Amino acid sequence: MSSATGPASGLPVRMPRPRQPGRHRRPEPLAAPEGAPALVLAVPGTPAAATRSLAEEVVSIARSELPGLDARIAYLDGDDTEFPTLQAVLTHAAEERTARYERAKAAGLDVKEPDGPVAVVVPLLAGPDGALLRRIRQAVMDSRIAADLTDVLGPHPLLAEALHVRLSESGLARADRARLFTVATAADGIILAAVGGDEAVQAAGITGMLLAARLAVPVMAAALDQDGSIGAVAEQLRNSGSQQLALAPYLIGPEIDPGLIGEAAKEAGCSAAEALGPYPAIGKLALAKYTSALGIAPPQPQGTPVR
């Protein structure tokens, strides 16, 4: 039998931990609001099993960061069978929202008729690509579904972190500047390869400055889709003293033919890292675009500080 001062047996009693006061208090876990629009990841490029696997990993990361999130994948060049198109995904999301409302109303529940956007469309692009963004915008318009379209994922410090990791995985950069070890193949100049023309190169250059700060080597952006751009930047880096170059794709992957990276590396006479792929930052940035569009943004994901 227990008394007011504790159990009669002398065993400890598990008491609820009091809420920690002040600014160090642990924040309440964020969850998707009831009836929130779907996050629709708009995936460019030719659909394939590898593309689907990448997109599924990105939305899985987003769901883990925001419990209750309705996240869906749409393919800009889908076939509406194995790879659903953006129009089809938006239409299906709208039909499901209407059906939920009708069921609740039929059950006698006091529910408000849904309004606002059905979905928030997040392009799976690290940087701006005018041609692809116009196609995504047109697909949203053609669906005739109320949906918001966010900006691309970059520039952002987390993308500089992801580029650093991909370079280090390929043996082209030190993983940690603070540790006293060397990488024999570490590059002393980085070509940051983007697609989308001049606008994409300018945006990549912002992330390139962040990457240069991490690696303490010069980083210059170039356009994969402009003839001679990669070679010209490689020559410029060599003329400024860099002798061992590396190419870092400022790309998630599906938006281009993978062969273009190899061709660009050959043009520059250097090795290339892998594309960003489903690096955890990609899912976090996609979610940040979604929550910002809804005005429920959690603390923005931060990059790892330079060591």
Buried (B, 14 or more C-beta within 10 A) or exposed (E): EEEEEEEEEEEEEEEEEEEEEEEEEEEEEBEBEEBBBBBBBBBBBEBEEEBBEBBBBBBEBBBEBBEEBBBBBBBBBBEEEEBBBBBBBBBBBBEEBEEEBEEEEEEEEEBEEBEEBBBBBBBBBBBBBEEBBEBBBEBBEEBEBBBBBBEBBBBBBBBBBBBBBBBBEBBBBBBEEEEEEEEEEBBBBBBBBBBBBEBBBBBBBBBBEBBBEBBEBBBBBBBBBBEEBBBBBBEBBBEEEBEBBBBBBBBBBBBBEBEBBEEBBEBBEBBBBBBBBBBBBBBBBBBBBBBBBBEBBBEEBEBEEBE
